[in-house]
Amino acid sequence: MMSYLIETPTEGLITEQFIAEFDNYSNYNTAEFDSVKQVEKNWITNKAKILDQIQEKVVVDNLTTINNMINDKYGYSKVSYATLLSVVDEKKGYQDYKEAYVAAENAYKAIGNSIDKKDAMPEFNKAIALWENAMKESQPSNKKARVDGDVTEITILNLIEAYIWKDDYLNAKAYIDKIKTLDPSRKGRRRLERYEQLFKTNQARFEANK
């Protein structure tokens, strides 16, 4: 049986939980033997070793469960995430996209290097403002437009991820819904699937830590 307790210097006791699931028996299965005597002999010979192994496994499994429970309710394990960021690869007419790319890249680096996500917000705001301004020119059905279908798609995808990391789930959801109406490319659909999962995960964390 195990429990966990969480305290902070500012708030004192946050929670103290006994894990009811741990108040159960575990089954141990031996290897197969030809007779009961061989089973008994194996148990007598290896009892101490077997019990040590079982005990160690139970402790490790229980601590892992507790760690996951705490992460789910009060904090989260640090994980690596590779972001996706697109830029229009043209020499002329897309300086705003290049500037937005640099700003977004700086923002994502700030998230990875800082303990406070607020440090990334100025760069995120700059990138988002540039992409939002470009979206005013969006003409998905006009191949001659500066922001044609392909450029519109990558702009929206960039905006979705940026808004998610800003914890602006209203705008992120709006663009998720918008891109679905534009019949995105296969690559765009795969990227969108990834963002929908990121949206779900990050929003749950955001709501849990309000």
MODELLER restraints for C-alpha pairs under 7 A, 6 or more apart:
rsr = mdl.restraints
at = mdl.atoms
rsr.add(forms.Gaussian(group=physical.xy_distance, feature=features.Distance(at['CA:1:A'], at['CA:22:A']), mean=5.44, stdev=0.5))
rsr.add(forms.Gaussian(group=physical.xy_distance, feature=features.Distance(at['CA:1:A'], at['CA:23:A']), mean=5.69, stdev=0.5))
rsr.add(forms.Gaussian(group=physical.xy_distance, feature=features.Distance(at['CA:2:A'], at['CA:18:A']), mean=6.47, stdev=0.5))
rsr.add(forms.Gaussian(group=physical.xy_distance, feature=features.Distance(at['CA:2:A'], at['CA:19:A']), mean=6.33, stdev=0.5))
rsr.add(forms.Gaussian(group=physical.xy_distance, feature=features.Distance(at['CA:2:A'], at['CA:22:A']), mean=6.81, stdev=0.5))
rsr.add(forms.Gaussian(group=physical.xy_distance, feature=features.Distance(at['CA:3:A'], at['CA:17:A']), mean=5.47, stdev=0.5))
rsr.add(forms.Gaussian(group=physical.xy_distance, feature=features.Distance(at['CA:3:A'], at['CA:18:A']), mean=4.28, stdev=0.5))
rsr.add(forms.Gaussian(group=physical.xy_distance, feature=features.Distance(at['CA:3:A'], at['CA:19:A']), mean=5.62, stdev=0.5))
rsr.add(forms.Gaussian(group=physical.xy_distance, feature=features.Distance(at['CA:4:A'], at['CA:16:A']), mean=5.75, stdev=0.5))
rsr.add(forms.Gaussian(group=physical.xy_distance, feature=features.Distance(at['CA:4:A'], at['CA:17:A']), mean=5.45, stdev=0.5))
rsr.add(forms.Gaussian(group=physical.xy_distance, feature=features.Distance(at['CA:4:A'], at['CA:18:A']), mean=6.73, stdev=0.5))
rsr.add(forms.Gaussian(group=physical.xy_distance, feature=features.Distance(at['CA:5:A'], at['CA:15:A']), mean=5.74, stdev=0.5))
rsr.add(forms.Gaussian(group=physical.xy_distance, feature=features.Distance(at['CA:5:A'], at['CA:16:A']), mean=4.23, stdev=0.5))
rsr.add(forms.Gaussian(group=physical.xy_distance, feature=features.Distance(at['CA:5:A'], at['CA:17:A']), mean=6.43, stdev=0.5))
rsr.add(forms.Gaussian(group=physical.xy_distance, feature=features.Distance(at['CA:6:A'], at['CA:13:A']), mean=6.11, stdev=0.5))
rsr.add(forms.Gaussian(group=physical.xy_distance, feature=features.Distance(at['CA:6:A'], at['CA:14:A']), mean=5.37, stdev=0.5))
rsr.add(forms.Gaussian(group=physical.xy_distance, feature=features.Distance(at['CA:6:A'], at['CA:15:A']), mean=5.40, stdev=0.5))
rsr.add(forms.Gaussian(group=physical.xy_distance, feature=features.Distance(at['CA:6:A'], at['CA:16:A']), mean=6.45, stdev=0.5))
rsr.add(forms.Gaussian(group=physical.xy_distance, feature=features.Distance(at['CA:7:A'], at['CA:13:A']), mean=4.37, stdev=0.5))
rsr.add(forms.Gaussian(group=physical.xy_distance, feature=features.Distance(at['CA:7:A'], at['CA:14:A']), mean=5.38, stdev=0.5))
rsr.add(forms.Gaussian(group=physical.xy_distance, feature=features.Distance(at['CA:33:A'], at['CA:39:A']), mean=6.12, stdev=0.5))
rsr.add(forms.Gaussian(group=physical.xy_distance, feature=features.Distance(at['CA:71:A'], at['CA:77:A']), mean=6.25, stdev=0.5))
rsr.add(forms.Gaussian(group=physical.xy_distance, feature=features.Distance(at['CA:73:A'], at['CA:208:A']), mean=6.59, stdev=0.5))
rsr.add(forms.Gaussian(group=physical.xy_distance, feature=features.Distance(at['CA:85:A'], at['CA:158:A']), mean=6.13, stdev=0.5))
rsr.add(forms.Gaussian(group=physical.xy_distance, feature=features.Distance(at['CA:86:A'], at['CA:154:A']), mean=6.15, stdev=0.5))
rsr.add(forms.Gaussian(group=physical.xy_distance, feature=features.Distance(at['CA:86:A'], at['CA:158:A']), mean=6.76, stdev=0.5))
rsr.add(forms.Gaussian(group=physical.xy_distance, feature=features.Distance(at['CA:87:A'], at['CA:97:A']), mean=6.03, stdev=0.5))
rsr.add(forms.Gaussian(group=physical.xy_distance, feature=features.Distance(at['CA:87:A'], at['CA:98:A']), mean=6.43, stdev=0.5))
rsr.add(forms.Gaussian(group=physical.xy_distance, feature=features.Distance(at['CA:87:A'], at['CA:101:A']), mean=6.23, stdev=0.5))
rsr.add(forms.Gaussian(group=physical.xy_distance, feature=features.Distance(at['CA:88:A'], at['CA:94:A']), mean=6.75, stdev=0.5))
rsr.add(forms.Gaussian(group=physical.xy_distance, feature=features.Distance(at['CA:88:A'], at['CA:97:A']), mean=6.50, stdev=0.5))
rsr.add(forms.Gaussian(group=physical.xy_distance, feature=features.Distance(at['CA:96:A'], at['CA:130:A']), mean=6.21, stdev=0.5))
rsr.add(forms.Gaussian(group=physical.xy_distance, feature=features.Distance(at['CA:100:A'], at['CA:126:A']), mean=6.90, stdev=0.5))
rsr.add(forms.Gaussian(group=physical.xy_distance, feature=features.Distance(at['CA:100:A'], at['CA:127:A']), mean=4.19, stdev=0.5))
rsr.add(forms.Gaussian(group=physical.xy_distance, feature=features.Distance(at['CA:100:A'], at['CA:130:A']), mean=5.99, stdev=0.5))
rsr.add(forms.Gaussian(group=physical.xy_distance, feature=features.Distance(at['CA:100:A'], at['CA:131:A']), mean=6.96, stdev=0.5))
rsr.add(forms.Gaussian(group=physical.xy_distance, feature=features.Distance(at['CA:101:A'], at['CA:127:A']), mean=6.91, stdev=0.5))
rsr.add(forms.Gaussian(group=physical.xy_distance, feature=features.Distance(at['CA:103:A'], at['CA:123:A']), mean=4.99, stdev=0.5))
rsr.add(forms.Gaussian(group=physical.xy_distance, feature=features.Distance(at['CA:103:A'], at['CA:124:A']), mean=6.59, stdev=0.5))
rsr.add(forms.Gaussian(group=physical.xy_distance, feature=features.Distance(at['CA:103:A'], at['CA:126:A']), mean=6.45, stdev=0.5))
rsr.add(forms.Gaussian(group=physical.xy_distance, feature=features.Distance(at['CA:103:A'], at['CA:127:A']), mean=5.39, stdev=0.5))
rsr.add(forms.Gaussian(group=physical.xy_distance, feature=features.Distance(at['CA:104:A'], at['CA:123:A']), mean=6.17, stdev=0.5))
rsr.add(forms.Gaussian(group=physical.xy_distance, feature=features.Distance(at['CA:104:A'], at['CA:124:A']), mean=5.65, stdev=0.5))
rsr.add(forms.Gaussian(group=physical.xy_distance, feature=features.Distance(at['CA:104:A'], at['CA:127:A']), mean=5.54, stdev=0.5))
rsr.add(forms.Gaussian(group=physical.xy_distance, feature=features.Distance(at['CA:106:A'], at['CA:123:A']), mean=6.49, stdev=0.5))
rsr.add(forms.Gaussian(group=physical.xy_distance, feature=features.Distance(at['CA:107:A'], at['CA:120:A']), mean=4.53, stdev=0.5))
rsr.add(forms.Gaussian(group=physical.xy_distance, feature=features.Distance(at['CA:107:A'], at['CA:121:A']), mean=6.88, stdev=0.5))
rsr.add(forms.Gaussian(group=physical.xy_distance, feature=features.Distance(at['CA:107:A'], at['CA:123:A']), mean=5.16, stdev=0.5))
rsr.add(forms.Gaussian(group=physical.xy_distance, feature=features.Distance(at['CA:107:A'], at['CA:124:A']), mean=5.56, stdev=0.5))
rsr.add(forms.Gaussian(group=physical.xy_distance, feature=features.Distance(at['CA:110:A'], at['CA:119:A']), mean=6.39, stdev=0.5))
rsr.add(forms.Gaussian(group=physical.xy_distance, feature=features.Distance(at['CA:110:A'], at['CA:120:A']), mean=5.16, stdev=0.5))
rsr.add(forms.Gaussian(group=physical.xy_distance, feature=features.Distance(at['CA:111:A'], at['CA:117:A']), mean=5.48, stdev=0.5))
rsr.add(forms.Gaussian(group=physical.xy_distance, feature=features.Distance(at['CA:111:A'], at['CA:120:A']), mean=5.94, stdev=0.5))
rsr.add(forms.Gaussian(group=physical.xy_distance, feature=features.Distance(at['CA:124:A'], at['CA:162:A']), mean=6.69, stdev=0.5))
rsr.add(forms.Gaussian(group=physical.xy_distance, feature=features.Distance(at['CA:128:A'], at['CA:159:A']), mean=6.44, stdev=0.5))
rsr.add(forms.Gaussian(group=physical.xy_distance, feature=features.Distance(at['CA:131:A'], at['CA:155:A']), mean=6.24, stdev=0.5))
rsr.add(forms.Gaussian(group=physical.xy_distance, feature=features.Distance(at['CA:135:A'], at['CA:152:A']), mean=6.96, stdev=0.5))
rsr.add(forms.Gaussian(group=physical.xy_distance, feature=features.Distance(at['CA:137:A'], at['CA:147:A']), mean=5.87, stdev=0.5))
rsr.add(forms.Gaussian(group=physical.xy_distance, feature=features.Distance(at['CA:138:A'], at['CA:147:A']), mean=4.84, stdev=0.5))
rsr.add(forms.Gaussian(group=physical.xy_distance, feature=features.Distance(at['CA:138:A'], at['CA:148:A']), mean=6.16, stdev=0.5))
rsr.add(forms.Gaussian(group=physical.xy_distance, feature=features.Distance(at['CA:138:A'], at['CA:152:A']), mean=5.98, stdev=0.5))
rsr.add(forms.Gaussian(group=physical.xy_distance, feature=features.Distance(at['CA:139:A'], at['CA:145:A']), mean=6.27, stdev=0.5))
rsr.add(forms.Gaussian(group=physical.xy_distance, feature=features.Distance(at['CA:139:A'], at['CA:147:A']), mean=6.08, stdev=0.5))
rsr.add(forms.Gaussian(group=physical.xy_distance, feature=features.Distance(at['CA:139:A'], at['CA:148:A']), mean=5.14, stdev=0.5))
rsr.add(forms.Gaussian(group=physical.xy_distance, feature=features.Distance(at['CA:139:A'], at['CA:149:A']), mean=6.61, stdev=0.5))
rsr.add(forms.Gaussian(group=physical.xy_distance, feature=features.Distance(at['CA:140:A'], at['CA:148:A']), mean=4.64, stdev=0.5))
rsr.add(forms.Gaussian(group=physical.xy_distance, feature=features.Distance(at['CA:140:A'], at['CA:149:A']), mean=3.65, stdev=0.5))
rsr.add(forms.Gaussian(group=physical.xy_distance, feature=features.Distance(at['CA:140:A'], at['CA:152:A']), mean=6.42, stdev=0.5))
rsr.add(forms.Gaussian(group=physical.xy_distance, feature=features.Distance(at['CA:141:A'], at['CA:148:A']), mean=6.72, stdev=0.5))
rsr.add(forms.Gaussian(group=physical.xy_distance, feature=features.Distance(at['CA:141:A'], at['CA:149:A']), mean=6.15, stdev=0.5))
rsr.add(forms.Gaussian(group=physical.xy_distance, feature=features.Distance(at['CA:142:A'], at['CA:148:A']), mean=5.74, stdev=0.5))
rsr.add(forms.Gaussian(group=physical.xy_distance, feature=features.Distance(at['CA:153:A'], at['CA:184:A']), mean=6.78, stdev=0.5))
rsr.add(forms.Gaussian(group=physical.xy_distance, feature=features.Distance(at['CA:156:A'], at['CA:175:A']), mean=6.30, stdev=0.5))
rsr.add(forms.Gaussian(group=physical.xy_distance, feature=features.Distance(at['CA:156:A'], at['CA:179:A']), mean=6.91, stdev=0.5))
rsr.add(forms.Gaussian(group=physical.xy_distance, feature=features.Distance(at['CA:160:A'], at['CA:172:A']), mean=4.72, stdev=0.5))
rsr.add(forms.Gaussian(group=physical.xy_distance, feature=features.Distance(at['CA:160:A'], at['CA:175:A']), mean=6.10, stdev=0.5))
rsr.add(forms.Gaussian(group=physical.xy_distance, feature=features.Distance(at['CA:160:A'], at['CA:176:A']), mean=6.71, stdev=0.5))
rsr.add(forms.Gaussian(group=physical.xy_distance, feature=features.Distance(at['CA:161:A'], at['CA:195:A']), mean=6.61, stdev=0.5))
rsr.add(forms.Gaussian(group=physical.xy_distance, feature=features.Distance(at['CA:163:A'], at['CA:169:A']), mean=6.59, stdev=0.5))
rsr.add(forms.Gaussian(group=physical.xy_distance, feature=features.Distance(at['CA:163:A'], at['CA:171:A']), mean=6.52, stdev=0.5))
rsr.add(forms.Gaussian(group=physical.xy_distance, feature=features.Distance(at['CA:163:A'], at['CA:172:A']), mean=5.24, stdev=0.5))
rsr.add(forms.Gaussian(group=physical.xy_distance, feature=features.Distance(at['CA:164:A'], at['CA:172:A']), mean=5.91, stdev=0.5))
rsr.add(forms.Gaussian(group=physical.xy_distance, feature=features.Distance(at['CA:164:A'], at['CA:199:A']), mean=6.13, stdev=0.5))
